[in-house]
């Protein structure tokens, strides 16, 4: 498993599918959706944005050619707001994901390829449509890293 997002992106032959998860009506819980909707697709980078309905996209995800699936989601990783980490599915047992009908660990069993989770620490998941400033800034940095890969 790559240690971080930069390591993951440095493999120019790896085909990555980024999937944005979250509820855009719960402020920072929409971070994964924000990131995925700002990623530029390339030959090796594909994107889906199921928001809160990822379980409805299992077939679609498995039908897209990729080596690594990266689920982008807000989670309480017990770090300062805006912190992000690329983690394996096995590491998510102690994390809090707020808006899923099914756990990401359980869901990952339905996917055929390597599954990683790009977690983003929220500042707030209260009702509202805008990301907090700190999480918005973090999301823009993530998007910059991903979109720079093919530059």
C-alpha positions as CSV (number, residue, x, y, z in Angstrom):
1,X,0.0,0.0,0.0
2,X,1.3,3.5,-0.8
3,X,2.1,5.5,2.3
4,X,0.4,8.7,1.1
5,X,-1.5,10.3,-1.8
6,X,1.8,11.6,-3.4
7,X,3.2,8.0,-3.4
8,X,0.0,6.7,-4.9
9,X,0.0,9.3,-7.6
10,X,3.7,8.8,-8.4
11,X,3.0,5.4,-10.1
12,X,2.3,6.6,-13.6
13,X,1.1,3.2,-14.7
14,X,-1.5,2.8,-11.9
15,X,-5.1,3.3,-12.9
16,X,-7.0,5.0,-10.1
17,X,-10.7,5.4,-9.6
18,X,-11.6,8.2,-7.2
19,X,-15.1,8.0,-5.6
20,X,-16.5,11.0,-3.7
21,X,-18.7,10.1,-0.8
22,X,-20.6,12.3,1.5
23,X,-23.7,14.5,2.2
24,X,-23.4,17.9,0.7
25,X,-26.1,19.2,3.1
26,X,-23.9,18.4,6.2
27,X,-21.1,21.0,5.6
28,X,-17.7,19.2,5.8
29,X,-19.3,15.8,5.2
30,X,-19.5,17.0,1.6
31,X,-15.7,17.1,1.4
32,X,-15.4,13.9,-0.6
33,X,-18.0,15.1,-3.1
34,X,-16.2,18.4,-3.4
35,X,-12.9,16.8,-4.2
36,X,-14.3,14.2,-6.7
37,X,-16.2,16.9,-8.6
38,X,-13.0,18.9,-9.1
39,X,-10.8,16.1,-10.3
40,X,-9.9,16.2,-14.0
41,X,-10.3,12.7,-15.5
42,X,-7.3,11.4,-17.6
43,X,-6.3,8.1,-19.1
44,X,-5.3,6.8,-15.7
45,X,-7.6,8.8,-13.4
46,X,-11.4,8.2,-13.4
47,X,-14.0,9.7,-11.1
48,X,-17.4,8.9,-9.7
49,X,-19.5,10.9,-7.2
50,X,-22.2,8.8,-5.6
51,X,-22.5,11.1,-2.6
52,X,-24.5,9.1,0.1
53,X,-25.5,6.2,-2.2
54,X,-22.2,4.3,-2.8
55,X,-23.9,1.0,-2.3
56,X,-25.9,1.7,-5.4
57,X,-22.7,2.1,-7.4
58,X,-21.0,-1.3,-6.7
59,X,-21.6,-2.6,-10.2
60,X,-20.6,0.6,-11.9
61,X,-17.4,0.8,-9.8
62,X,-16.4,-2.8,-10.7
63,X,-17.1,-2.2,-14.4
64,X,-14.6,0.7,-14.6
65,X,-11.1,-0.3,-15.5
66,X,-8.9,0.5,-12.5
67,X,-6.1,-0.9,-10.3
68,X,-6.9,1.1,-7.2
69,X,-10.1,2.4,-5.8
70,X,-9.9,5.5,-3.6
71,X,-12.9,6.3,-1.6
72,X,-12.8,10.0,-0.6
73,X,-14.8,10.7,2.6
74,X,-15.0,12.8,5.6
75,X,-14.2,10.9,8.8
76,X,-13.2,11.7,12.4
77,X,-9.6,10.6,12.4
78,X,-8.9,12.4,15.7
79,X,-6.7,15.0,14.1
80,X,-7.0,18.8,13.5
81,X,-9.7,19.8,11.0
82,X,-8.5,19.7,7.4
83,X,-6.0,16.9,8.0
84,X,-6.2,14.1,5.4
85,X,-4.8,10.6,5.4
86,X,-4.7,7.8,2.8
87,X,-5.5,4.6,4.8
88,X,-6.2,1.0,4.1
89,X,-9.7,-0.4,4.7
90,X,-8.3,-2.4,7.6
91,X,-7.5,0.8,9.4
92,X,-11.1,2.2,9.5
93,X,-12.6,0.2,12.3
94,X,-12.0,3.0,14.9
95,X,-13.1,5.9,12.7
96,X,-16.5,7.6,12.6
97,X,-18.2,8.0,9.3
98,X,-21.5,9.8,9.7
99,X,-23.7,9.3,6.7
100,X,-23.4,5.7,5.5
101,X,-26.0,3.0,5.3
102,X,-23.3,0.4,5.3
103,X,-19.8,0.6,6.7
104,X,-17.0,1.2,4.2
105,X,-15.1,-1.8,5.5
106,X,-18.1,-4.1,4.8
107,X,-18.7,-2.3,1.4
108,X,-15.1,-2.9,0.4
109,X,-15.7,-6.6,0.3
110,X,-17.8,-6.1,-2.8
111,X,-15.0,-4.4,-4.8
112,X,-12.6,-6.4,-6.9
113,X,-9.4,-4.3,-6.7
114,X,-7.3,-2.6,-4.0
115,X,-9.4,-0.3,-1.9
116,X,-7.9,2.7,-0.1
117,X,-9.7,5.5,1.8
118,X,-8.7,9.1,1.6
119,X,-10.1,10.5,4.9
120,X,-10.6,14.2,5.6
121,X,-11.0,15.4,9.2
122,X,-14.1,17.6,9.4
123,X,-14.5,20.7,11.5
124,X,-18.2,20.4,11.5
125,X,-20.9,18.2,10.0
126,X,-23.8,20.3,11.1
127,X,-26.6,21.1,8.6
128,X,-25.5,23.5,6.0
129,X,-24.2,23.6,2.4
130,X,-20.7,25.0,2.6
131,X,-17.5,23.4,3.6
132,X,-15.7,25.1,6.5
133,X,-12.7,27.3,5.5
134,X,-10.1,24.9,6.7
135,X,-11.6,21.8,5.1
136,X,-12.2,23.7,1.8
137,X,-8.5,24.7,1.8
138,X,-7.5,21.0,2.4
139,X,-9.8,19.8,-0.4
140,X,-8.2,22.3,-2.8
141,X,-4.8,21.0,-1.9
142,X,-5.9,17.4,-2.5
143,X,-7.4,18.4,-5.9
144,X,-4.2,20.2,-6.8
145,X,-2.1,17.1,-6.0
146,X,-4.4,14.8,-8.0
147,X,-4.8,17.1,-11.0
148,X,-1.0,17.8,-11.1
149,X,-0.3,14.0,-11.6
150,X,-0.8,14.2,-15.4
151,X,0.6,17.6,-15.8
